[in-house]
């Protein structure tokens, strides 16, 4: 025998709600922190570049201040190793060049000038010298003393390692601070999520501690977000309680209705064994038919009492006139066998409504059987409009029902008159079906004699069935 592959497949646990909330909180925070770090990195590099450029410019001005006119010529009192006294990052390489007119007064004569000098006395630029990538500043100053005057040009350059190290240190500090802040935020989020889910844990604990038959409503939680969930659970519990009550009622109804005919059948069988009597077999068949009819009516009533019968699925279009013709065709043999007649009015053309065809057919069948078993003369089924809907009238030509019994018709197991051997369920079924479809059942005696049951249903555009109105 081949093994079921689905049985061997491992079951994947659904993701934790706590984990999902943390992910929804953490991912935006990580993205935000990443964006902040990127922006901070760009800002730090920009600001540090401006800071170092300002320091470089101030150092170049210090060099320019050392240019003097002596004996009619320009001189600079400075040497390379004196650059160590200038402000710069540790380990930074610095190069300088001082020109006066066409002459180089000191420094590195090969230190490049800007290729496209900017207008004005100060210009910053990037260049390469002695295998180093440099950031340089060119400073121009007019020098005049007596008969000697000219344009002095000072170029001061430094390597970029110090700038990069400075930016890296700040970024490391910022990144470490962000990690610590993120860890703190995660800890706070874990605590907050745990506290936030505490009401949900309380609901779960309340459900777990209950006995299997405990269907009392859950207490409404303090958290407003859980109110719809608890309300839905309580609504489901109410439906389960109602279904359980209907099941118990159904079992009690079966026991109530079948006890008497079963006892009578047993008595007849014992009498038949002791002393055969004429008519016993016919009576047994009559009891068997009555029992079958009662069981069918109980099942129909249970079906009509189901909340989900019409509320879970949308109603389907159906031909009400066709249902009437179908029920009349099924009931006709029994009616004619009893020496009576049946006629139909207003059902020649289709009449479309929305509803449950099985329930409506059961209601029409019970109305026809009620007229057959409890009425007399011709049975008339008529379909026609009334105010607010459509009416199905089922009438007979019997003696009708006593006025004091009319209000109780439709009550389960009520029989109008001692001679009535029915179950007292038929009209209860019809009333339930009418309520499910948003309609009503009207019962009364006719002025000229006879009894009439009127099943009123809403117009087609408003014929959507509704939930039951109680047992």
C-alpha positions, 0 to 999 in steps of 0.5 A, spaced: 500 500 500 502 506 497 504 511 503 500 518 503 506 523 501 502 528 504 503 524 511 510 524 511 511 531 509 514 536 515 509 541 517 511 548 517 510 552 523 506 558 522 510 565 523 510 567 530 506 574 531 511 576 536 516 575 530 512 578 525 511 585 529 518 585 531 520 584 524 515 590 522 518 594 527 526 592 526 526 593 518 524 600 518 528 602 523 534 598 520 533 602 513 532 608 517 539 607 521 542 606 514 539 612 511 542 616 517 548 613 516 549 614 509 547 622 510 551 622 516 557 620 512 556 625 506 555 630 511 561 629 516 566 628 509 563 635 507 564 638 513 571 635 515 573 637 508 571 644 509 574 644 516 581 641 514 581 646 508 580 652 513 586 649 517 590 649 510 588 656 508 590 659 515 597 655 515 598 658 508 597 665 510 602 664 516 607 662 510 605 668 506 606 672 513 614 670 512 615 673 506 620 680 507 623 685 503 631 685 504 636 689 501 631 690 495 629 683 494 624 678 497 626 673 501 622 668 506 625 666 512 622 658 513 625 651 511 621 645 510 622 642 517 618 648 520 612 645 517 611 640 523 609 646 527 603 647 522 596 644 525 595 638 521 593 631 522 598 626 525 603 623 520 600 627 515 605 629 509 605 637 507 609 640 501 609 648 500 612 652 494 613 660 495 614 664 489 615 672 488 614 674 481 617 669 476 622 666 482 621 661 487 623 663 494 623 656 497 619 650 498 618 645 492 619 648 485 615 642 482 609 642 486 604 643 481 599 650 481 592 649 479 591 648 472 585 652 471 586 657 477 579 660 480 579 668 480 581 671 486 587 670 491 585 663 494 584 657 490 583 650 493 584 644 488 587 636 488 593 634 485 599 629 485 606 630 487 611 625 489 607 619 489 602 622 494 594 624 492 594 632 495 589 637 497 592 644 496 591 651 496 594 657 492 594 663 496 596 670 492 598 676 496 601 683 493 607 685 496 610 692 496 616 695 500 619 702 497 622 700 490 620 693 490 613 690 489 610 684 486 605 678 486 607 673 491 604 666 490 604 661 496 602 653 495 601 649 501 599 642 500 597 636 504 596 628 503 589 626 504 590 620 510 589 624 515 582 627 513 580 620 511 582 617 518 578 623 522 572 622 518 573 614 519 573 615 527 567 619 527 563 614 523 566 609 527 563 613 533 557 614 530 556 607 527 557 604 534 552 609 537 547 607 532 548 600 534 547 601 541 541 605 540 538 600 536 540 594 541 536 599 546 530 600 541 530 592 540 530 591 547 524 596 548 521 593 542 521 586 545 518 588 552 513 593 548 511 587 544 510 582 550 506 587 554 502 589 548 500 581 546 499 580 554 491 581 553 492 576 547 495 571 551 490 572 557 484 570 551 488 564 550 489 562 557 482 563 558 480 558 552 485 553 554 482 553 561 475 551 559 472 545 559 470 542 552 462 544 554 464 551 556 461 555 551 460 562 555 462 568 552 469 571 553 470 577 557 471 583 553 478 585 553 481 592 555 485 592 549 480 595 543 484 591 538 482 585 541 474 587 541 472 585 534 476 578 535 473 576 542 466 579 539 467 574 533 469 568 538 463 569 542 458 570 536 461 563 534 460 560 541 453 563 541 452 559 534 455 553 537 450 553 543 444 554 539 446 548 534 447 544 540 440 546 543 437 545 536 441 538 536 438 536 543 431 539 541 431 534 535 433 528 539 428 530 544 423 531 538 424 524 535 424 521 542 417 524 543 414 523 536 416 516 535 415 513 542 407 512 541 407 509 534 413 505 536 409 502 542 402 501 538 406 498 533 409 493 538 402 492 541 399 490 535 405 485 533 404 482 540 396 481 539 397 479 532 402 473 534 397 471 540 390 472 536 391 474 528 385 480 527 383 483 521 386 490 519 392 489 523 397 489 517 393 496 514 394 499 521 401 497 521 402 500 514 399 506 516 403 507 523 409 506 518 407 511 513 406 516 519 413 515 522 416 516 516 412 522 514 414 525 522 421 523 521 422 527 514 418 533 517 423 533 523 429 533 518 426 538 514 425 542 521 432 541 523 435 543 516 431 550 516 433 551 523 441 551 521 444 558 521 448 557 516 443 554 511 442 561 508 447 566 511 454 563 509 452 562 501 449 568 497 442 566 495 441 563 488 436 565 483 430 560 482 423 559 479 418 560 484 412 558 479 416 552 477 417 550 484 409 550 485 408 546 479 413 541 481 410 540 488 403 540 485 405 534 481 408 530 486 402 531 491 397 530 485 397 522 486 396 522 493 390 527 493 387 524 487 387 517 491 384 520 496 378 522 492 380 530 492 382 535 486 388 540 486 388 546 482 394 551 480 393 559 479 398 564 477 404 559 476 404 558 468 410 563 467 416 563 471 417 568 477 424 569 479 426 570 486 432 569 490 432 563 495 434 556 497 430 552 493 430 546 497 427 549 503 422 553 499 420 546 496 419 543 503 415 549 505 410 548 499 410 540 500 408 541 507 402 546 506 400 541 500 400 535 505 397 540 511 391 541 506 390 534 504 391 531 511 387 536 515 382 539 510 377 537 505 374 538 498 378 541 492 386 544 494 387 550 491 394 553 490 395 560 487 401 565 486 400 572 486 402 579 488 401 582 494 403 589 498 411 588 499 412 581 495 409 575 492 404 570 496 403 563 495 396 561 497 394 554 499 386 553 501 382 547 502 374 547 502 374 543 509 371 546 516 377 550 518 380 551 524 377 553 531 378 560 532 381 559 539 386 554 536 388 559 530 394 563 534 397 557 536 398 554 529 405 553 527 407 551 534 411 545 534 407 539 536 400 543 536 394 539 533 388 543 532 383 538 535 383 531 538 382 527 531 388 530 528 393 525 528 399 529 524 405 531 528 404 538 529 410 540 525 408 542 518 406 549 519 412 550 524 417 548 518 413 553 513 414 559 518 421 557 519 422 557 512 418 564 511 423 567 516 429 565 513 427 568 507 425 575 510 417 573 509 412 571 513 406 565 514 399 568 515 393 563 517 386 563 517 379 561 515 376 563 509 369 566 509 365 561 505 368 555 509 375 552 508 382 554 511 387 558 507 395 558 509 399 564 505 406 564 505 408 571 503 415 572 500 419 579 499 419 582 491 425 579 487 430 585 488 429 584 496 429 577 497 435 575 500 434 570 505 436 573 512 438 569 519 433 565 523 429 569 528 430 564 534 428 557 535 
